[in-house]
């Protein structure tokens, strides 16, 4: 059974490219653009990894990461935060994420980080 990945980004182009790339890599991918959908979908979809945009309409990716990690059922699910607004990695790691990817990002870097976190 393929590993499941939940991706949140409000930029449709980025969402499409990430979805297509990870699907090509044989992952079961669910892509969403509304931060309010993340927590209910984590409970329903039960992903093996979550990728969150840091600044997204309706939510803060860091706070969503904190909510996921504070749930005993999902505390071990790896979370990647990606953002174009990274000044301080320590601030993002403070939310409990497992990896950070700076935008614009290389798809090879994305696939490597995903594989490292869920292998």
Order of alpha helices (4+ residues) and beta strands (2+ residues): beta-alpha-beta-alpha-beta-beta-beta-alpha-beta-alpha-beta-alpha
